[in-house]
């Protein structure tokens, strides 16, 4: 009889634990739904100054050979769909070039970004980004011109 009592307690404990686990799944689903609602991004998700680091390959000149390229600079997003950038670009063939460019961007609700960047007069670049870490970082690639295979990282500069 005593064994039956412990067996019954064990069955009740297992059933209760399964119920708590089921509730935990519901709570996790609710937390995920809340997080997804909070994920919704807009142009105002990009506001402030970011340090930029780019690397990749590009044509060294129209019709010229491919060269490795690196760049660093500062990009300022206005939170309304426009940005400016001051940067230095260096290729493995070409000398460093100072750039003072600007562009426009559109942020999608899923935190992806599409942008057009005029690096300098006559040099326009199409970009795709994803906003990460609540807007503290952006990961990006150049999608045009086709000959440019460039990735870049942008990190928000702490406004101290």
C-alpha positions in Angstrom: 0.0 0.0 0.0 2.8 2.3 0.8 4.4 1.7 -2.6 1.1 2.6 -4.3 1.0 5.9 -2.4 4.5 6.9 -3.6 3.7 5.6 -7.1 0.6 7.9 -7.1 2.6 10.8 -5.9 5.1 10.2 -8.7 2.4 10.1 -11.4 0.9 13.4 -10.0 4.3 15.0 -10.0 5.0 13.9 -13.6 1.6 15.2 -14.7 2.1 18.5 -12.9 5.6 18.9 -14.4 4.2 18.3 -17.9 1.5 20.9 -17.3 4.2 23.4 -16.1 6.3 22.6 -19.2 3.3 23.2 -21.4 2.7 26.6 -19.8 6.4 27.3 -20.3 5.9 26.7 -24.0 3.0 29.1 -24.1 5.0 31.7 -22.2 7.9 31.3 -24.6 5.6 31.7 -27.5 4.1 34.9 -26.0 7.7 36.2 -25.4 8.7 35.5 -28.9 5.6 37.2 -30.3 6.4 40.3 -28.1 10.0 40.3 -29.3 8.8 40.1 -32.9 6.5 43.1 -32.4 9.4 45.0 -30.8 11.6 44.1 -33.8 9.6 46.2 -36.2 12.0 48.7 -37.7 11.5 51.9 -39.6 13.7 54.7 -41.0 13.9 56.2 -37.5 15.7 53.0 -36.4 18.8 54.4 -38.1 19.8 57.6 -36.4 23.2 58.7 -35.3 26.9 58.3 -36.2 28.5 55.0 -37.1 32.1 53.9 -37.7 32.4 52.1 -41.0 34.8 49.4 -42.1 34.6 48.0 -45.7 36.6 45.3 -47.5 36.3 43.4 -50.8 37.2 43.7 -54.4 36.4 46.0 -57.3 37.6 47.0 -60.7 40.7 49.3 -60.4 39.4 51.4 -63.3 36.7 50.9 -66.0 37.8 47.8 -67.9 40.9 47.5 -65.6 42.0 44.6 -63.5 40.3 43.7 -60.2 41.9 45.0 -57.0 41.4 44.4 -53.3 39.8 47.4 -51.6 39.5 48.6 -48.0 37.8 51.7 -46.5 37.1 53.3 -43.2 35.1 56.3 -42.3 32.1 57.8 -40.4 28.5 57.6 -41.6 25.7 59.8 -40.1 22.1 58.6 -40.5 19.4 61.3 -39.9 16.5 58.8 -39.0 14.4 60.1 -41.9 15.9 58.2 -44.8 19.1 60.1 -45.6 22.8 59.8 -44.7 26.2 61.4 -45.2 29.6 59.7 -45.1 33.2 60.9 -45.0 35.6 58.0 -45.7 39.0 57.0 -47.1 39.2 54.2 -49.6 42.4 52.4 -50.7 42.9 49.8 -53.3 45.7 47.3 -53.8 46.5 49.1 -57.1 45.1 52.6 -56.6 46.2 55.2 -54.1 44.0 56.2 -51.1 41.0 58.5 -52.0 39.1 60.7 -49.7 35.3 60.5 -50.1 32.6 62.9 -49.0 29.3 61.2 -50.1 25.7 61.0 -49.3 22.7 58.7 -49.9 19.2 57.6 -49.1 17.9 54.5 -47.4 14.6 52.8 -46.6 14.2 50.5 -43.6 11.8 47.6 -43.9 9.7 46.4 -40.9 11.9 43.2 -40.7 15.0 45.4 -40.1 16.5 45.0 -43.6 17.6 48.1 -45.4 17.9 49.2 -49.0 20.1 52.1 -49.9 21.7 54.1 -52.6 25.0 55.8 -51.9 26.8 58.4 -54.0 30.4 57.8 -52.8 31.6 60.8 -54.9 30.3 62.4 -58.1 29.8 59.7 -60.8 30.2 56.8 -58.4 26.8 55.4 -57.2 26.5 52.2 -55.2 23.4 50.2 -54.3 23.5 48.6 -50.8 21.6 46.0 -48.7 21.9 46.0 -44.9 20.5 44.3 -41.9 20.1 46.1 -38.6 21.4 44.1 -35.6 21.7 44.6 -31.9 18.9 47.1 -31.7 20.5 49.4 -34.2 24.0 49.4 -32.7 25.4 47.6 -35.7 24.6 47.1 -39.4 25.9 44.4 -41.6 25.9 45.2 -45.3 27.0 44.4 -48.9 27.2 46.4 -52.1 24.8 44.9 -54.6 25.7 47.2 -57.5 27.9 47.8 -59.4 28.1 44.1 -60.2 32.0 44.2 -60.3 32.2 45.4 -56.6 32.2 42.5 -54.2 32.3 44.5 -50.9 31.0 43.7 -47.4 31.0 46.2 -44.6 30.3 46.6 -40.9 29.0 49.7 -39.2 29.1 50.2 -35.5 27.3 53.0 -33.7 29.7 55.4 -32.0 28.9 56.0 -28.4 27.9 59.7 -28.0 29.9 60.4 -24.8 
